[in-house]
Structures are given as structure tokens and as C-alpha cells.
Amino acid sequence: MASMSGKLWFHSEVQNVHLLFESFTLDSPLHLGLGYLLVVAICWAERAITYWLDGATYKGKKLWPQILLKTTLYGIVMTLRLLYMLICMYFNTGLFITIIFALTSGQLVFEFKKSSKVNLSGGAGYKDRRNDYGYATRPEEETQHLFVPQDEYELAHDMQQTRVA
């Protein structure tokens, strides 16, 4: 039976711990601090890219560059998530607590950023995207109304009202 070098329970020892790469050994306080900073950077980068991906929409006619960008960023996010999962598997208490702190603080920052976009005038904080006829609209449809002359809009509106009545 092969022996395992790592402990399969939570512990605080850092001797002979190689953080993700064989050359990065946590053998001094400086290396341990750099290891914690690396973990925080991985977690915050994952939260930041995930936040951007959640809000990204397709704009314009050239979709392929946007699709490739979002797909590439998704691959980066998944890599970062797998890296902090691997770090958790060291069962080192300090590294685990650092991951929890970094992910939570990163989420806090982006929740504050999301909340700054909330409509506080009423409702659940979401803009009701319904047109004059009660149909849900998409944001790009709302911006299209800006380019329709007022008299054409009123004519279309009147025609719609007569159809409904």
C-alpha cells in the first residue's frame, strides 16, 4: 500500500507543503504570506470575472468575438475555481480560512456594486420592463424607442389601441 504524504484531516502544519506547484514551498513566513496572497488573488479574480460574466450581454452584429471572449473567460473562471478547490484539498486550516475569507469578501464587494444599480423607488429593486401594452420588453427594445420620431410612435400607439379595443 502506497503511503500518502498529505494529511486527510484539517491541520495547521505548513512544513513540506507545496502550494499548487512543486517549486512553491511554504517553508518560511514570507512564503506563507505570499501563499495567502496568491489564494486571495485567485479567489478575488474568480469573483470579479464571474460578476462581469453575469452582467455581460451581446451587443452589435459581430457576435463571434463576444462569444469567444465570454467562453475564454468562462474557462479562466473554471480554472480558478478548480485551483482553489485543489488548495482546499491540502486540508490546511489557514489556507481554508483564507479561501473562505477571500471568497466572502470578494462577494461582499460585488454585492455592494450590484446594489448600487438597484432602483430604490419601489418594487423589488428591479425595473419593470413592460411596455404600454403590458408586454415584457428587453433592454435593447427600450433603446430602440429613442430613435423613433414621436409622431410615428404616437401613430403606432394609436393603431395598437384601436386593435386592442
C-alpha positions in Angstrom: 0.0 0.0 0.0 1.5 3.4 -1.0 1.9 5.9 1.7 0.3 9.4 1.4 2.4 12.4 2.2 -0.6 14.7 3.0 -2.9 14.5 6.0 -6.6 13.8 5.3 -7.8 16.0 8.1 -7.6 19.7 8.9 -4.3 20.7 10.3 -2.2 23.8 10.7 1.2 22.4 9.6 2.9 24.1 6.6 6.2 22.2 6.5 6.7 20.5 3.2 3.5 22.0 1.7 3.9 22.8 -1.9 1.2 25.3 -2.9 0.0 24.2 -6.3 3.5 24.0 -7.8 6.5 21.9 -6.6 8.7 25.0 -6.6 6.4 27.0 -4.3 7.1 25.6 -0.9 5.6 27.2 2.2 8.7 26.8 4.2 9.1 30.4 5.6 6.8 33.1 6.9 7.5 35.1 3.7 6.5 32.2 1.5 3.4 31.5 3.7 2.3 35.2 3.4 2.9 35.1 -0.4 0.8 31.9 -0.5 -2.0 33.5 1.3 -1.8 36.5 -1.1 -1.9 34.1 -4.0 -5.0 32.4 -2.7 -6.7 35.8 -2.1 -5.8 36.9 -5.7 -7.2 33.6 -7.1 -10.5 34.0 -5.2 -11.0 37.7 -6.0 -10.2 37.2 -9.6 -12.7 34.4 -9.8 -15.4 36.6 -8.2 -14.6 39.6 -10.4 -14.7 37.7 -13.7 -17.9 35.9 -12.6 -19.5 39.3 -11.8 -18.5 40.6 -15.2 -19.8 37.5 -17.0 -23.2 37.7 -15.1 -23.8 41.2 -16.5 -22.3 40.8 -20.0 -24.8 41.0 -22.8 -24.3 40.6 -26.6 -24.2 43.9 -28.4 -23.9 44.7 -32.1 -23.8 42.5 -35.1 -20.4 40.8 -34.6 -21.2 38.1 -32.1 -18.3 35.7 -32.6 -15.6 37.9 -30.8 -18.0 38.4 -27.9 -18.8 34.6 -27.8 -15.1 33.8 -27.8 -14.3 36.3 -25.1 -17.1 35.0 -22.8 -16.1 31.4 -23.5 -12.5 32.2 -22.7 -13.4 34.0 -19.5 -15.6 31.1 -18.5 -12.6 28.8 -19.0 -10.4 31.0 -16.8 -13.1 31.1 -14.1 -13.4 27.4 -14.1 -9.6 27.1 -13.8 -9.6 29.5 -10.9 -12.4 27.5 -9.2 -10.5 24.3 -9.6 -7.3 25.8 -8.2 -9.0 26.9 -5.0 -10.7 23.5 -4.8 -7.2 21.9 -5.0 -5.9 24.3 -2.3 -8.8 23.2 -0.1 -7.7 19.6 -0.5 -4.5 20.4 1.3 -6.7 20.4 4.5 -4.6 23.2 5.8 -6.7 25.3 8.2 -5.0 28.6 7.4 -5.4 28.1 3.6 -9.0 27.0 4.0 -9.9 30.0 6.2 -8.1 32.3 3.7 -10.2 30.9 0.8 -13.4 31.4 2.8 -12.5 34.9 3.7 -11.4 35.9 0.2 -14.5 34.5 -1.5 -16.8 36.1 1.1 -15.1 39.5 1.0 -15.0 39.4 -2.8 -18.7 38.5 -2.9 -19.4 41.4 -0.5 -17.7 43.9 -2.8 -19.6 42.8 -5.8 -22.9 42.7 -3.9 -22.4 46.3 -3.0 -21.6 47.0 -6.6 -24.8 45.3 -7.7 -26.9 47.1 -5.0 -25.7 50.4 -6.4 -27.6 49.6 -9.6 -30.9 48.8 -7.8 -33.9 51.0 -8.3 -34.9 52.1 -4.7 -38.1 53.9 -5.8 -40.2 50.8 -5.2 -40.8 47.2 -6.0 -38.2 44.5 -5.5 -35.5 46.7 -6.8 -35.9 45.6 -10.4 -37.1 47.8 -13.2 -40.4 46.7 -14.6 -39.7 46.0 -18.2 -43.2 46.3 -19.6 -44.3 48.5 -22.5 -47.6 50.4 -22.7 -49.4 47.2 -23.8 -48.3 45.1 -20.9 -45.7 43.0 -22.8 -42.3 42.4 -21.4 -39.5 44.2 -23.2 -35.8 43.6 -23.5 -33.4 46.5 -22.7 -32.3 46.7 -26.4 -36.0 47.2 -27.3 -36.2 50.1 -24.9 -33.3 51.9 -26.5 -34.8 51.5 -29.9 -37.7 53.8 -28.9 -35.2 56.6 -28.7 -34.7 56.6 -32.5 -38.4 56.6 -33.4 -39.8 60.1 -34.1 -42.5 61.0 -31.6 -45.3 61.3 -34.2 -44.5 57.9 -35.7 -44.5 56.4 -32.2 -47.9 58.0 -31.4 -49.3 56.8 -34.7 -48.2 53.3 -33.9 -49.5 53.6 -30.4 -52.9 54.8 -31.6 -53.2 52.0 -34.1 -52.4 49.5 -31.4 -55.0 51.0 -29.1 -57.7 50.6 -31.8 -56.7 47.0 -32.4 -57.0 46.2 -28.6 -60.3 48.0 -28.3 
